[in-house]
Amino acid sequence: MNALSDRAIPLPTTYTLGDRQPQRVVQPTTVTEVGDLLAEATHTHTAVVPWGAGTRQFIVDPPRRYDVALDLRQLHRVIEYHPADLVVMVEAGISLEAVQTLLSERGQWLPWDPPTPPAATIGGLLATAAWGPLRLGYGGPREWILGMQVVLGDGRIVRSGGRVVKNVTGYDSHKLHLGACGTLGVIASVTFKVAPLPAQMASLHATVLDFPSAWRLAMAMRQPPLQPVALVIEVANTITLMARFAGVAAAVERQLALATTACANATALMTQYEDRTRWRIGYQMPTADLLLRIGVPDSMLPRAIDALTILEPAHILVFPGLGLIVAGCAETAAARLPALRQTLGVMGGYAVVERSSIVVDRWGVVPSTIDLMRALRQRWDPAGILNPGRWLLE
Ligand SMILES: Cc1cc2nc3c(=O)[nH]c(=O)nc-3n(C[C@H](O)[C@H](O)[C@H](O)COP(=O)(O)OP(=O)(O)OC[C@H]3O[C@@H](n4cnc5c(N)ncnc54)[C@H](O)[C@@H]3O)c2cc1C
């Protein structure tokens, strides 16, 4: 059997990456098929790019070689859902939106809010380590993953972690695939622990005059008993602090009252709102030519914002408590990126290019774990067929 051509489908232009097009697109319907496809690709040295909905392919450079687009969206089944145990197992080609819809019918959710279009798949979101503001209150997706099934580059199907919350067997090797952008394996299915939907959710917007005022207000918002599950400072035409609270009704109302007082003390212009169905706040990731993700120790965020001014960003999102900044800049700012990286490096921080309309050094610094990652890649994908040249691994 020729696993690669048997599953080939007509080629849409949407699988283009940079100026490269695949020769074929395959849409496997089972994990075994994925294994067969990758085993054959290893044998024939065929370069494979895993695809979800394609919403975050911009996160890494186009591949150096690109023969086959491996579209995983037919792997979209819910394998198991045990609401009483707060556990769900899904195939990786299902969208996060579909999983949230299923869970919400039983009063549950995954507290994970990456700012991606609804079509974004679980596999693609995990491969690119996508996160959203709820990471402050609930941790990142890695905290909610119990286990994972992965197809390695050589076609082997491996499982790590477990299916139950109190699992003591199995290694956590699945965590290596988070953020690895499909260079270490194809995520096939994932088991999550899920959470009950909070009884009440409330959000508050406060417009302030300058960043120092917003930062002081953010610090006030993090003083117990205030415990926002999300906190974002948006610096654009105006400077806005957005805070979200979740929990039992009385606790949320108390926190909202205290937060309102903090805003009044800061002479901030404030509005309150709730969105019980989607619980998405009005923040949007900047749609700029050059999109940066900056990480620094949390207390350094104001200094990092000062340093960022050399890039003249048009739109900044600051995540107090997470030590993270997302900044949208003009393409011309890329020339000043090395200077910014130098300043951030002194603070123990970094700047990664998440999207760029021109060729740039995306990472700046090589992670200290790079040799380990390269050794894993060599062992799991000996022919180097998965996303060749898309990362620092070769
Ligand atoms: C196989 C493999 C290869 C990777 N190669 C790269 C790479 O080439 N470049 C890259 O930026 N990341 C690389 N990573 C890390 C990966 O990009 C992160 O997991 C991803 O950035 C998601 O980060 P996060 O938002 O979850 O950050 P976090 O989970 O908050 O980040 C994890 C830790 O890594 C640190 N960190 C993240 N990115 C950088 C960076 N660029 N410089 C210094 N420290 C950093 C953070 O400060 C934090 O301590 C690799 C990971 C794997 C598994």
The ligand as an ORCA input file, in Angstrom:
! r2SCAN-3c Opt
* xyz 0 1
  C      11.835     21.039     20.697
  C      11.666     22.445     21.181
  C      12.374     23.455     20.541
  C      12.243     24.774     20.959
  N      12.933     25.736     20.289
  C      12.735     27.019     20.635
  C      13.374     28.048     19.921
  O      14.099     27.805     18.990
  N      13.136     29.320     20.325
  C      12.281     29.609     21.350
  O      12.081     30.789     21.651
  N      11.679     28.677     22.040
  C      11.885     27.383     21.714
  N      11.261     26.414     22.431
  C      10.439     26.827     23.543
  C       9.058     27.049     23.020
  O       9.034     27.996     21.999
  C       8.221     27.563     24.138
  O       7.635     26.466     24.754
  C       7.215     28.484     23.529
  O       7.935     29.661     23.286
  C       6.045     28.672     24.341
  O       6.407     29.398     25.417
  P       5.354     29.781     26.475
  O       4.592     30.965     26.002
  O       4.600     28.600     26.895
  O       6.368     30.278     27.490
  P       6.713     29.687     28.864
  O       6.168     28.347     29.124
  O       6.439     30.737     29.812
  O       8.235     29.542     28.610
  C       8.890     28.485     29.110
  C      10.185     28.960     29.608
  O      11.020     29.251     28.510
  C      11.459     30.584     28.559
  N      11.543     31.020     27.190
  C      10.625     30.854     26.193
  N      11.102     31.308     25.042
  C      12.358     31.763     25.305
  C      13.388     32.337     24.524
  N      13.255     32.531     23.213
  N      14.525     32.685     25.132
  C      14.696     32.495     26.434
  N      13.782     31.933     27.230
  C      12.626     31.582     26.672
  C      10.470     31.310     29.416
  O      11.034     32.402     30.054
  C      10.102     30.241     30.413
  O      11.021     30.131     31.417
  C      11.393     25.089     22.056
  C      10.700     24.066     22.707
  C      10.842     22.764     22.281
  C      10.083     21.688     23.006
*
